[in-house]
Amino acid sequence: MTTATHPSTPRLTFHGAAGTVTGSRHLLDLGDSRILLDAGLFQGGRELRARNWNAPAFDIAGLDAIVLSHAHLDHSGYLPVLARNGLRAPIHCTAGTRDVLGVLLADAAGLQEEEARHANRKGWSRHKPALPLFCSRDVDRVMQLVRVHRYGDPFDVRGARVVLRPAGHIVGSSTVDVKIESSGTRVVFTGDLGRYDQPILVDPEPVADADVLLLESTYGDREHAKDSKVELARVVSEAHARGGALLIPAFAVGRAQALIWMLRELEHEGRISRVPVFIDSPMANRIAEVTCRHTADLDADMLRKMDERECPLCCKRYVLCETPEQSKAINRADGPIIVIAGSGMAAGGRILHHFLTRLGDSRTTVLLAGYQAEGTRGRLLRDGATALRIFGQDVAVRSKVEQIDGLSAHADRTEIVSRSTK
């Protein structure tokens, strides 16, 4: 093991989310202690994913603390790898982040374990044997290290005092305010910035000042569309008129809950007809339950609806599909219906089974409700593909494909500026 050398003045180094938007890992070296801000996975193409297997450029045993901004895997998914390789430092976060983290890491471990088993059975991996990046035991190690803090309550890590404040991005998301004891310097890490005046979650809480600001700016060069709800009402109404299914690939954390909320609101306002809605994502169902438990993350309208037993997330007004049998039963449902299923870019998940059954039906509508990365099936549909390869089959695309912009949970240019100047 190499001996770590510590600088006489604090130093911030970047081990991810630099040159790419994923793999958030930022090391704050205070001289006699080291704090890692986020521990995310690299996601995307093969070259990026391969970086998750590289040994980190910092000493895992030398970490004094990890502070998580939120639980999305590009901010938290490297934790099990660190835990397997000797991490003993506490992981600090909010209660909401802890609960979402447990859902996401367990799911990711299960998928990787299954993929490794499949590779070993079929012999298609160049690694003998194929191994998961991390497994369920590693996730258990992570969860034992988690320490929970309330928004606004300062807590001490070696050499610094930390405060977490609502970021409004997903449940539990926070900005991280680190005040270094030796110098009084304040380092503020925003994590992923949320948005103002969005359903379900409280608005982001601005940070008054900082000496060093580590700022997320995914949409810092553009504005989000302002008519998302109007567009959703149009798409739903037109799909209803065609008499077929409306299929919505959706991210399980955040996007699925926002869509459920908007659909219920449009129904209540009489702007769309009430039709059967199937939530075919066990993870989205788990996240909905987590959301309703964490009242510190919820805005006044959400809390009021919960008090009045009108909350669309916890009052179960939709058909929640858990088992494969329940998912398959949707195939027997004639339209008009709405199906929200994972994954958001149609890279995998249950949405593919519905595509297999319904893409060839001209009455079907596919609504792309988020960013579609290059090479994904969602991107191919957006770009006008006439066929998709699904489970080894070429499936003809005769359905109508729509896209709605503006549903992102990331602050745009105006929102970033308003947060920094309020």
C-alpha positions, 0 to 999 in steps of 0.5 A: 500500500502506498503512503498517502501524502496530505497537502498543507492546504485543502485540495479538491480533486475530481475522479468522475463527472469531469469530461462526462456527466456520470460517475460523480466522485469528488475528493476533498482532502483537508490535510489530515482528513479526506471526504468523498463527495458522492461515489457514483457509477460511470454509465453509458457506452462500454468504454465509460462502464469499463472505468467502473472496474478500474482501481480508484486513484485514491486510498479507500482505507484513507477515507474519513467520510463519504457524503452523498448528495442523492441516491441516483446510481451515477452518484451512489452506485460505486459504493458497493465496490468501495465497500467490497474493497475495504471501505470503513468510513461512514456514509452520510446522507438524508433519510430519503436518500438512505431509503432510495439507496436501498432500493436502487442498489439492491436492484442493481446488484440483482441485475448484475448477478443475473447477468453474470449467471447468464454469461456463465451459462451461455459462455459469451463473456470473455471473463472466466468466470464472469463476475458482477461488478458488485453483489447483494452482500456488498450492498448490505455492507454499504447500508450498514455504513449509512448515517442519516441526518435531517435537513439543516442539522449540522454534523461533524466529520473529521476536520469539517462541519457539514449541512445538508439542504433540500435540492428538490431533485429526487426524494432525499436529494441535498446540497452539501455545505462543508465548512472546513474547521482549519480555515473557515472555508466553505465548499458547497457541492450542489449534487444534481440541482432540482427545479422550482414549482414542480409537483411533489417535492419542495423547492430547492433551498438556496445556499447563502454563500460559498468560497468554493462552489461545485455546481451541477449544470447539465442544462446550464446552456438551455431552457426547459419547455414550459408546456409539458402538461399541455402536451401531455394532455394532447398526447393522452387525448389523441391516444384515447381517440385512436383507441389503443394503448399509450406506452410510456417508458419512464425512469422509476425514480422521479419521472414515473411519480411525476407522470402519475401526478400529472395524469391524476391532475389532468383527470381531476381538471377534466382535461383528459378522460379517465382510462385504466392506468397500469404502473408496470414497474415494481421499483417505481412502486417502491419509490412511490412508497418511499416518497410518501414516507418522507414528508420533509421532502414533500411540498404543501400540495402533496401533503394536503392531498395525503391528508385528504387521501387524494395522493395519487402515489399512495392512494392506489388509484392505478393498477400496480403490477408487481409480478411477471404474471400481472405484467403479462396480463396487461397484454390482454387489456384492450385500449384505450389504456395507459402503461407506464413501465421501465426503463426510461430509454427502453434499454431494458425492463418491462416496457420491452415486453409491451413494445413486443406486443403493441409496436406493430399496432397502428393504434398504439402511441409511444410517449418518450418522456425524457432524454434518449441517449444515443444508441438506445431504443428510445433514441431509435424510436425518436429518430424514426426507426421503422423496426426495433430489435427486441429479444432477438426479433425485428419488431415492426414499428407502426405505432405513433411516437411522441416526445415531451420535453421539459419533464427533467428534474434538473434545473435549467439555465434560469433556475440555476441562476435564480437558485444562486441569486435568491 
